[in-house]
Amino acid sequence: MKVEQVLNCMFSRWYPVFKEVSIKSHIITLPQEFIDYLNADGVVLPESTISASASEEQISEDEIDWNTDEDTSTAEAPSFPEFESRVNYCIKDLSGKVFPKLNWSAPRDATWISFDQTLKCTCPSDVYLLLKSSEFITHDLSQPFNHCEDYKEGDVVNVNYQLVLRKWISINPSMEFRCFVKDNKLKAISQRHHNSFYPFLKKEAPDVVKDIQGFLYHVIDRKFPDSDYVFDVYRQDQGKLLLLDFNPFGPVTDSLLFTWEELQKNLPITGTIESMSGQIPAFRYVQSEANIKPHPYQAFAVPQDLLDLASGEDPNKLIDLLQMKIQSQDDSSSSDSDGENDDSTEHALGVTTHENYDSTPQTRHLTGAEQRTEPELTADSNIAVHSHPLRDLESENQTDTPVEKVSDLPDSSGNT
């Protein structure tokens, strides 16, 4: 994979050529201040977008708690009036609902932060929030050429960064496919969403392969500048396909149900179904629920510290966790020790038994929860019952008779 191949997959390069078979979209050049905003730490939305959202939802100031700590520093809200005006215009022109992306990537890893868990945006604040929360977008801005064989760290490649707003349409995920082309030949087709099982794909598979082969031959072939590339399509109906995106042919692109090792070799690969030639293209799809793979973007909704602990990639965090556990155990032990001291104080109100058959005096605190058996009295045994406040209250109306029998001791219910 080379730098020029990555540049050829930028949306603004291929869309003008294939817009008749793709989704209606608008391209907006990103001002430098907005690029700096995306690269900055933290998520602070422009005040204008927050005010617009609040007015649309008719939120009154009485419903919002504006109390803040005077010592707490607040981040300054950015402002992009001209850019925001352009975004608003494009959203309205695209029927009020759009799908955002930059030159190459969409913020698919940030859907966890949206209300409906999708990339559907209806206002600029929706767009900003998704872009700011996405690692895919950060990759586009900082290291889009990392896997290129002709790129070295420090090389400067001029990129005109752009925001792409595509008209939102309802897509059946079972009919999305990723197609791998090598040397201008369709080598492999993969089910796009491999975290789901669609039983009907087994029956539809031959027609899916036939439609994609025809689409490549009649629509894409020789019009795309590279001989090795990846494209995504949506099969709306039999013989009717919609072009979604182009991606570089290399590890930077998700190979889904294939591996890049087998895709990059000049050898035939097998699939769930093969073409009439018996060699290419290979078509792979999830054949049963047992073959479903985890959702590829679930990990992005989990705090990074937990992921590092689970994978063991950061031993320092594991050490910190163990130290916290040890400290917690020490605190628990201290609490237990305090409890034992309280118990020793309570012994003064309990029952002390001196037994001649044991040279060491033993003290037992008889509680109501204990199931106990009293020792058999002998002529040499002495039972000493110490004064107990509760027992004194109970015995106010009783005669002061010395206790000489075990049966006179209170049982667990407080009765004699």
Secondary structure per residue as TSV (DSSP state, phi and psi in degrees):
chain	resnum	aa	ss	phi	psi
A	1	M	-	360.0	133.0
A	2	K	-	-118.8	165.6
A	3	V	H	-58.0	-43.7
A	4	E	H	-63.4	-33.0
A	5	Q	H	-66.6	-37.6
A	6	V	H	-67.0	-43.0
A	7	L	H	-63.4	-34.7
A	8	N	H	-67.1	-19.8
A	9	C	T	-91.5	1.7
A	10	M	S	-63.2	142.3
A	11	F	H	-57.1	-42.7
A	12	S	H	-67.7	-15.6
A	13	R	H	-87.1	-40.0
A	14	W	H	-94.8	-24.3
A	15	Y	H	-63.4	-44.2
A	16	P	H	-57.5	-28.4
A	17	V	H	-80.9	-34.7
A	18	F	H	-116.9	18.1
A	19	K	G	-64.8	-23.0
A	20	E	G	-69.7	-21.4
A	21	V	G	-115.5	18.6
A	22	S	B	-126.5	-173.6
A	23	I	-	-87.3	138.9
A	24	K	-	-57.8	131.9
A	25	S	E	-144.7	159.5
A	26	H	E	-123.2	143.7
A	27	I	E	-116.6	126.9
A	28	I	E	-123.1	124.7
A	29	T	E	-69.2	133.4
A	30	L	-	-81.4	125.5
A	31	P	-	-68.8	154.8
A	32	Q	H	-60.3	-35.8
A	33	E	H	-65.6	-29.6
A	34	F	H	-76.2	-35.7
A	35	I	H	-62.9	-42.5
A	36	D	H	-62.1	-38.6
A	37	Y	H	-62.3	-42.3
A	38	L	H	-67.9	-32.6
A	39	N	H	-81.1	-16.1
A	40	A	S	-75.6	154.1
A	41	D	S	-72.8	155.2
A	42	G	S	83.4	163.7
A	43	V	-	-123.0	103.7
A	44	V	-	-126.5	118.6
A	45	L	-	-86.8	148.0
A	46	P	-	-58.3	143.7
A	47	E	H	-61.2	-34.7
A	48	S	H	-63.3	-37.9
A	49	T	H	-71.6	-36.2
A	50	I	H	-67.3	-42.4
A	51	S	H	-63.8	-40.1
A	52	A	H	-64.8	-43.0
A	53	S	H	-64.9	-39.9
A	54	A	H	-66.2	-40.2
A	55	S	H	-68.9	-34.6
A	56	E	H	-65.5	-34.6
A	57	E	T	-91.4	0.3
A	58	Q	T	55.4	52.6
A	59	I	-	-91.6	124.6
A	60	S	-	-88.3	156.1
A	61	E	G	-65.1	-26.3
A	62	D	G	-67.0	-21.5
A	63	E	G	-88.0	-4.0
A	64	I	S	-114.8	134.2
A	65	D	-	-88.4	110.0
A	66	W	-	-94.9	7.0
A	67	N	-	-66.9	127.1
A	68	T	-	-135.1	154.5
A	69	D	-	-74.7	127.2
A	70	E	T	-63.5	-26.3
A	71	D	T	-83.4	-9.5
A	72	T	S	-83.7	125.6
A	73	S	-	-80.7	141.7
A	74	T	-	-114.5	142.5
A	75	A	-	-74.8	145.5
A	76	E	-	-78.9	129.4
A	77	A	-	-73.1	133.6
A	78	P	-	-76.5	170.4
A	79	S	-	-145.2	126.0
A	80	F	-	-134.9	68.0
A	81	P	H	-59.1	-46.7
A	82	E	H	-68.4	-44.6
A	83	F	H	-64.1	-42.1
A	84	E	H	-65.8	-36.6
A	85	S	H	-63.3	-38.8
A	86	R	H	-67.2	-40.3
A	87	V	H	-63.2	-43.6
A	88	N	H	-60.5	-42.7
A	89	Y	H	-61.8	-44.9
A	90	C	H	-66.0	-39.0
A	91	I	H	-62.3	-43.9
A	92	K	H	-65.3	-39.3
A	93	D	H	-67.5	-24.4
A	94	L	T	-100.6	34.0
A	95	S	T	69.7	19.3
A	96	G	T	85.5	-1.5
A	97	K	-	-138.2	127.6
A	98	V	E	-134.2	164.4
A	99	F	E	-117.6	115.9
A	100	P	E	-93.2	152.4
A	101	K	E	-162.0	167.2
A	102	L	-	-101.4	-156.9
A	103	N	S	-53.0	-41.7
A	104	W	S	-120.3	-44.0
A	105	S	-	-110.5	151.1
A	106	A	-	-102.7	150.7
A	107	P	-	-76.9	54.2
A	108	R	G	-63.8	-25.7
A	109	D	G	-77.6	-4.0
A	110	A	G	-109.8	10.8
A	111	T	G	-62.7	-22.5
A	112	W	G	-62.1	-22.9
A	113	I	G	-90.1	-12.2
A	114	S	S	-85.6	158.6
A	115	F	T	-65.2	-39.6
A	116	D	T	-104.5	12.1
A	117	Q	S	60.4	31.4
A	118	T	S	-130.4	-179.2
A	119	L	-	-99.3	15.4
A	120	K	-	-72.4	125.8
A	121	C	B	-122.4	138.6
A	122	T	S	-119.5	-4.6
A	123	C	S	-154.4	163.5
A	124	P	H	-57.3	-36.0
A	125	S	H	-62.6	-34.5
A	126	D	H	-62.2	-42.9
A	127	V	H	-64.7	-48.1
A	128	Y	H	-60.7	-43.9
A	129	L	H	-62.6	-43.4
A	130	L	H	-65.7	-44.7
A	131	L	H	-64.2	-41.5
A	132	K	H	-69.6	-24.2
A	133	S	T	-96.2	3.5
A	134	S	-	-105.7	129.9
A	135	E	H	-75.7	-27.6
A	136	F	H	-63.0	-40.1
A	137	I	H	-67.4	-40.2
A	138	T	H	-60.1	-39.5
A	139	H	H	-62.7	-43.6
A	140	D	H	-58.8	-38.0
A	141	L	H	-80.7	-28.9
A	142	S	H	-110.7	-33.4
A	143	Q	-	-148.3	55.2
A	144	P	T	-71.8	-16.7
A	145	F	T	-111.9	16.2
A	146	N	T	-58.6	-32.9
A	147	H	T	-94.0	7.9
A	148	C	-	-82.5	134.8
A	149	E	T	-71.5	-22.4
A	150	D	T	-103.3	21.2
A	151	Y	-	-120.7	132.2
A	152	K	-	-117.5	149.0
A	153	E	T	-58.6	128.8
A	154	G	T	105.1	-17.6
A	155	D	-	-65.4	142.5
A	156	V	-	-104.5	120.1
A	157	V	-	-119.5	119.4
A	158	N	-	-74.5	120.6
A	159	V	-	-125.0	128.2
A	160	N	-	-89.1	96.4
A	161	Y	-	-73.0	138.5
A	162	Q	E	-139.0	150.6
A	163	L	E	-98.8	129.1
A	164	V	E	-110.1	125.5
A	165	L	E	-114.4	116.7
A	166	R	E	-108.1	143.0
A	167	K	E	-60.9	132.2
A	168	W	-	-76.2	124.7
A	169	I	-	-130.0	152.5
A	170	S	-	-80.5	123.9
A	171	I	-	-119.2	132.7
A	172	N	-	-78.7	111.2
A	173	P	G	-60.5	-21.9
A	174	S	G	-69.6	-17.6
A	175	M	G	-107.1	18.2
A	176	E	E	-97.0	135.0
A	177	F	E	-138.1	145.7
A	178	R	E	-107.4	130.7
A	179	C	E	-120.0	132.9
A	180	F	E	-109.9	120.6
A	181	V	E	-113.1	127.1
A	182	K	E	-130.2	128.8
A	183	D	T	55.9	41.1
A	184	N	T	61.4	21.7
A	185	K	E	-122.8	138.0
A	186	L	E	-72.3	109.3
A	187	K	E	-93.3	-36.9
A	188	A	E	-154.8	152.5
A	189	I	E	-131.7	134.1
A	190	S	E	-127.3	143.3
A	191	Q	E	-57.7	130.2
A	192	R	S	-69.8	-43.4
A	193	H	-	-104.9	89.3
A	194	H	T	-83.0	7.9
A	195	N	T	-94.6	11.9
A	196	S	S	-136.7	152.3
A	197	F	-	-112.7	124.8
A	198	Y	-	-119.8	102.1
A	199	P	T	-57.7	-33.0
A	200	F	T	-72.9	-11.7
A	201	L	H	-64.2	-27.8
A	202	K	H	-61.4	-41.2
A	203	K	H	-75.0	-35.6
A	204	E	H	-82.2	-14.5
A	205	A	H	-52.2	-49.6
A	206	P	H	-59.3	-39.7
A	207	D	H	-70.3	-35.1
A	208	V	H	-61.4	-47.3
A	209	V	H	-61.9	-43.4
A	210	K	H	-62.9	-43.0
A	211	D	H	-66.3	-40.5
A	212	I	H	-69.3	-38.8
A	213	Q	H	-61.1	-43.8
A	214	G	H	-65.9	-38.5
A	215	F	H	-64.1	-42.9
A	216	L	I	-63.4	-44.6
A	217	Y	I	-69.3	-42.0
A	218	H	I	-90.9	-25.2
A	219	V	I	-111.7	-45.9
A	220	I	I	-98.7	-40.6
A	221	D	T	-50.4	127.9
A	222	R	T	71.4	-4.5
A	223	K	T	-94.1	-24.8
A	224	F	S	-87.1	136.9
A	225	P	S	-67.8	-22.0
A	226	D	-	-101.7	159.6
A	227	S	S	-94.6	-19.2
A	228	D	S	-118.0	121.3
A	229	Y	E	-165.2	171.7
A	230	V	E	-127.5	136.4
A	231	F	E	-133.6	149.2
A	232	D	E	-109.0	137.8
A	233	V	E	-131.5	157.7
A	234	Y	E	-120.4	121.5
A	235	R	E	-89.3	98.0
A	236	Q	E	-69.2	-38.7
A	237	D	E	-161.3	174.8
A	238	Q	T	-62.5	122.1
A	239	G	T	80.1	3.4
A	240	K	E	-124.9	106.0
A	241	L	E	-118.3	151.9
A	242	L	E	-122.6	128.2
A	243	L	E	-79.9	126.3
A	244	L	E	-101.2	-43.8
A	245	D	E	-167.5	161.0
A	246	F	E	-117.5	146.1
A	247	N	E	-138.4	153.2
A	248	P	-	-64.4	148.4
A	249	F	S	-86.2	89.4
A	250	G	S	176.9	178.3
A	251	P	T	-58.2	-20.1
A	252	V	T	-67.3	-18.5
A	253	T	S	-102.3	137.7
A	254	D	-	-67.4	123.8
A	255	S	-	-84.9	-4.5
A	256	L	T	57.1	-114.9
A	257	L	T	-84.9	2.1
A	258	F	S	-112.0	178.7
A	259	T	-	-121.7	151.0
A	260	W	H	-68.9	-22.7
A	261	E	H	-63.4	-44.2
A	262	E	H	-78.8	-29.2
A	263	L	H	-71.7	-33.7
A	264	Q	H	-84.1	-14.4
A	265	K	S	-77.5	145.7
A	266	N	S	-85.4	52.7
A	267	L	S	-132.0	149.3
A	268	P	-	-63.4	144.9
A	269	I	-	-121.5	150.9
A	270	T	-	-90.2	157.3
A	271	G	-	-142.6	-178.7
A	272	T	S	-63.9	-35.9
A	273	I	E	-139.0	143.1
A	274	E	E	-117.3	160.6
A	275	S	-	-72.4	176.8
A	276	M	T	-63.7	-24.1
A	277	S	T	-74.1	-16.0
A	278	G	S	82.0	2.7
A	279	Q	S	-122.1	-65.5
A	280	I	S	-132.9	152.9
A	281	P	-	-84.1	153.5
A	282	A	E	-88.6	134.6
A	283	F	E	-117.5	121.8
A	284	R	E	-119.9	135.6
A	285	Y	-	-145.1	161.9
A	286	V	-	-69.8	120.8
A	287	Q	-	-93.2	-16.5
A	288	S	S	-158.0	167.5
A	289	E	G	-64.6	-25.0
A	290	A	G	-69.6	-19.5
A	291	N	G	-96.2	3.5
A	292	I	-	-65.4	135.4
A	293	K	-	-97.8	155.8
A	294	P	-	-59.7	154.1
A	295	H	-	-62.4	127.7
A	296	P	T	-66.6	-16.1
A	297	Y	T	-112.6	6.9
A	298	Q	G	-64.1	-35.6
A	299	A	G	-63.6	-24.2
A	300	F	G	-73.8	-13.2
A	301	A	G	-92.4	1.9
A	302	V	S	-106.6	138.4
A	303	P	-	-54.0	140.0
A	304	Q	H	-60.1	-33.5
A	305	D	H	-60.8	-40.4
A	306	L	H	-67.1	-39.1
A	307	L	H	-64.2	-40.6
A	308	D	H	-64.9	-38.9
A	309	L	H	-66.2	-42.1
A	310	A	H	-67.5	-37.1
A	311	S	H	-89.0	-17.2
A	312	G	T	76.1	16.4
A	313	E	-	-73.6	-24.4
A	314	D	-	-121.0	93.5
A	315	P	H	-63.4	-27.4
A	316	N	H	-63.3	-37.4
A	317	K	H	-68.7	-34.3
A	318	L	H	-66.8	-40.4
A	319	I	H	-62.7	-43.3
A	320	D	H	-60.8	-40.7
A	321	L	H	-64.1	-42.5
A	322	L	H	-64.9	-40.1
A	323	Q	H	-63.6	-39.4
A	324	M	H	-63.9	-38.6
A	325	K	H	-65.3	-44.4
A	326	I	H	-62.6	-43.6
A	327	Q	H	-61.1	-39.6
A	328	S	H	-64.0	-40.2
A	329	Q	H	-66.2	-38.9
A	330	D	H	-63.3	-42.4
A	331	D	H	-63.2	-37.6
A	332	S	H	-66.8	-39.2
A	333	S	H	-64.6	-38.6
A	334	S	H	-63.5	-39.1
A	335	S	H	-64.9	-39.7
A	336	D	H	-63.5	-39.6
A	337	S	H	-63.6	-41.0
A	338	D	H	-62.2	-36.1
A	339	G	H	-66.3	-38.5
A	340	E	H	-65.8	-37.5
A	341	N	H	-63.4	-37.6
A	342	D	H	-65.3	-37.5
A	343	D	H	-64.4	-39.1
A	344	S	H	-65.1	-31.8
A	345	T	H	-68.4	-37.4
A	346	E	H	-68.9	-23.8
A	347	H	H	-59.1	-29.1
A	348	A	T	-63.6	-21.2
A	349	L	T	-102.2	4.6
A	350	G	S	-94.2	-156.4
A	351	V	E	-112.4	128.1
A	352	T	E	-107.9	129.8
A	353	T	E	-115.9	123.2
A	354	H	E	-107.3	117.1
A	355	E	-	-117.4	127.7
A	356	N	T	-69.9	-21.2
A	357	Y	T	-78.5	-4.9
A	358	D	S	-126.1	126.0
A	359	S	S	-69.9	-17.9
A	360	T	S	-101.6	121.9
A	361	P	-	-60.4	139.4
A	362	Q	E	-117.9	140.7
A	363	T	E	-118.1	126.3
A	364	R	E	-122.3	134.4
A	365	H	-	-97.6	106.0
A	366	L	-	-81.0	115.1
A	367	T	-	-108.1	160.6
A	368	G	T	-66.7	-23.5
A	369	A	T	-81.6	-12.4
A	370	E	-	-80.1	141.1
A	371	Q	-	-100.7	112.1
A	372	R	-	-132.3	160.2
A	373	T	-	-125.0	121.4
A	374	E	-	-78.0	146.3
A	375	P	-	-66.2	148.7
A	376	E	-	-70.9	132.2
A	377	L	-	-74.1	141.1
A	378	T	-	-124.7	176.5
A	379	A	T	-64.9	-24.9
A	380	D	T	-94.7	3.8
A	381	S	-	-93.9	144.3
A	382	N	E	-125.3	135.3
A	383	I	E	-114.9	120.8
A	384	A	E	-112.8	119.0
A	385	V	E	-105.2	118.6
A	386	H	-	-83.0	154.6
A	387	S	-	-64.9	131.8
A	388	H	-	-122.7	131.0
A	389	P	H	-54.6	-44.5
A	390	L	H	-64.1	-40.9
A	391	R	H	-68.1	-33.7
A	392	D	H	-63.2	-38.9
A	393	L	H	-65.7	-40.0
A	394	E	H	-68.8	-26.4
A	395	S	T	-99.7	12.8
A	396	E	T	-61.5	-37.7
A	397	N	T	-93.4	11.7
A	398	Q	S	-109.8	160.0
A	399	T	-	-76.4	149.3
A	400	D	-	-80.3	88.0
A	401	T	-	-111.0	127.8
A	402	P	-	-59.5	141.7
A	403	V	-	-83.7	123.7
A	404	E	-	-125.9	-4.9
A	405	K	S	-124.4	150.1
A	406	V	G	-65.1	-32.8
A	407	S	G	-64.5	-18.7
A	408	D	G	-78.5	-9.2
A	409	L	S	-72.1	146.0
A	410	P	-	-68.3	140.7
A	411	D	-	-89.2	-169.8
A	412	S	T	-66.3	-19.6
A	413	S	T	-90.7	-5.0
A	414	G	S	91.9	-2.7
A	415	N	-	-91.6	160.4
A	416	T	-	-101.6	360.0
